[in-house]
């Protein structure tokens, strides 16, 4: 499982890095997509850490967020316009990374 966690975090961080670059050049649609990918991978890593089980093939951010205890304040923005989605995603990704670091 440690290898799975490591791979998920590395991939999520790369997606996040490229999301930020796309945001800076105002490619908000691509930034939002990459944020979603980063969030999913970070949540899966956090899920594995918390439950000691694989997250499996799920792509449900809501399921993963609920299972890992993501605060409700992060739930409302997932239908937002791309620019706002990217900004809120940055906050959520940082929150998840902080929680992983505490483990």
C-alpha positions as CSV (number, residue, x, y, z in Angstrom):
1,X,0.0,0.0,0.0
2,X,2.9,2.4,0.7
3,X,3.8,2.3,-3.0
4,X,0.2,3.0,-4.0
5,X,0.1,6.0,-1.7
6,X,3.4,7.3,-3.0
7,X,2.4,6.9,-6.6
8,X,-1.0,8.6,-6.1
9,X,0.6,11.6,-4.3
10,X,3.3,12.0,-6.9
11,X,0.7,11.9,-9.7
12,X,-1.6,14.3,-7.8
13,X,1.2,16.8,-7.2
14,X,2.2,16.8,-10.9
15,X,-1.4,17.3,-11.9
16,X,-1.7,20.1,-9.4
17,X,1.5,21.7,-10.7
18,X,0.3,21.6,-14.3
19,X,-3.2,22.9,-13.2
20,X,-1.5,25.9,-11.6
21,X,0.4,26.6,-14.8
22,X,-2.8,26.4,-16.9
23,X,-4.6,28.7,-14.4
24,X,-1.8,31.3,-14.8
25,X,-2.2,31.4,-18.6
26,X,-6.0,31.6,-18.2
27,X,-6.7,28.1,-19.5
28,X,-9.3,27.6,-16.8
29,X,-11.1,24.6,-18.4
30,X,-7.9,22.6,-18.4
31,X,-6.9,23.8,-14.9
32,X,-10.3,22.7,-13.6
33,X,-9.9,19.3,-15.2
34,X,-6.4,18.8,-13.8
35,X,-7.6,20.0,-10.3
36,X,-10.3,17.3,-10.4
37,X,-7.7,14.7,-11.3
38,X,-5.4,15.9,-8.5
39,X,-8.2,16.0,-5.9
40,X,-9.2,12.5,-6.8
41,X,-5.7,11.1,-6.5
42,X,-5.0,12.9,-3.2
43,X,-8.3,11.7,-1.8
44,X,-7.5,8.2,-2.8
45,X,-4.1,8.4,-1.1
46,X,-5.8,9.8,2.0
47,X,-8.4,7.1,1.9
48,X,-5.8,4.4,1.8
49,X,-3.9,6.0,4.7
50,X,-7.0,6.3,6.8
51,X,-8.7,3.0,6.1
52,X,-5.7,0.8,5.2
53,X,-7.8,-0.4,2.2
54,X,-7.5,0.4,-1.5
55,X,-10.0,3.0,-2.8
56,X,-10.6,0.7,-5.8
57,X,-11.9,2.0,-9.1
58,X,-14.2,4.7,-7.7
59,X,-14.1,8.1,-9.2
60,X,-16.6,9.6,-6.8
61,X,-15.1,12.7,-5.2
62,X,-18.1,12.9,-2.9
63,X,-17.7,9.3,-1.7
64,X,-14.0,9.8,-1.1
65,X,-14.5,13.1,0.6
66,X,-17.1,11.8,3.0
67,X,-15.0,8.7,3.8
68,X,-11.9,10.8,4.6
69,X,-13.7,13.5,6.6
70,X,-13.3,16.5,4.2
71,X,-15.1,19.5,5.7
72,X,-18.5,20.3,4.2
73,X,-17.3,23.7,3.1
74,X,-15.4,22.0,0.2
75,X,-18.5,20.2,-1.1
76,X,-20.4,23.1,-2.6
77,X,-18.1,24.3,-5.3
78,X,-17.9,21.2,-7.5
79,X,-20.4,22.5,-9.9
80,X,-18.8,25.9,-10.2
81,X,-17.5,27.8,-13.3
82,X,-14.0,26.7,-14.2
83,X,-12.1,29.7,-12.9
84,X,-13.7,29.5,-9.4
85,X,-13.5,25.7,-9.5
86,X,-9.7,25.9,-9.9
87,X,-9.3,28.4,-7.0
88,X,-11.4,26.3,-4.6
89,X,-9.6,23.2,-5.8
90,X,-6.3,24.7,-4.9
91,X,-7.6,25.2,-1.3
92,X,-8.9,21.7,-1.1
93,X,-5.7,20.1,-2.4
94,X,-3.7,22.0,0.2
95,X,-6.1,20.9,2.9
96,X,-5.8,17.3,1.9
97,X,-2.0,17.5,1.7
98,X,-1.9,19.0,5.2
99,X,-4.1,16.1,6.5
100,X,-1.8,13.5,4.9
101,X,1.2,15.2,6.4
102,X,-0.4,14.9,9.8
103,X,-0.7,11.1,9.5
